[in-house]
Amino acid sequence: LSRGLGDVYKRQNVHIPPNTQFDGDILIFITEKNEPNEVYRAYAGTCRVGNLLGNRPVVAEINLNSAFIQPDKKSYQDLVDVLIHEMIHVLGMSRGLFEYFVDENGQRIPKDKVVRDVTIRGENTSMIILPKVVEWAKKHFNCPELEGVELENQGMSGSKGSHWERRIFFNEI
């Protein structure tokens, strides 16, 4: 679909001129900052939600902290893993995007049917409760009583609730 972006994106010295058009489902900017005193390797964010197909991400950014990028084979594979991880966030694995989830008919799923806040083992956490996710998890873990799949309950706002629980899923990819 060809759409105008207008002037929706002005971050990281990337400027989209008014009336710019693109033909695709999502436009992702890869940006970079060299911040050796920061602990992040990358972050991602959706800059615009909504298009002719419904409320889904249409413009996003993945920013890499170039202080962590080294010119060797291991660093290259790490970079690929980081980019995949950040793409997952851009495409929907982000607490701020759960309210935009739709079913197979394109109908919005109420957020309380996507994610639920619960207390497990005395800790507050959130779970994805979408039927297909729960069905997969029940089979994968051989646990027919499972009610949802836990999300990370620790970390900063960009991590908490936007990652699968590390204790269960390790690095998620």
BELGIJO-V705186 format. One record per helix or strand of 3 or more residues. SS is the DSSP state (@ for helix, = for strand). FROM is the first residue (numbers start at 1). TO is the last residue. If there is no record, write none. Layout:
BEGIN
SS_FROM_TO, SS_FROM_TO
END
This chain:
BEGIN
=_2_4, =_21_23, =_27_33, =_42_51, =_54_65, @_66_68, @_73_90, @_95_100, @_111_113, =_115_120, =_123_128, @_131_141, =_149_151, @_166_169
END
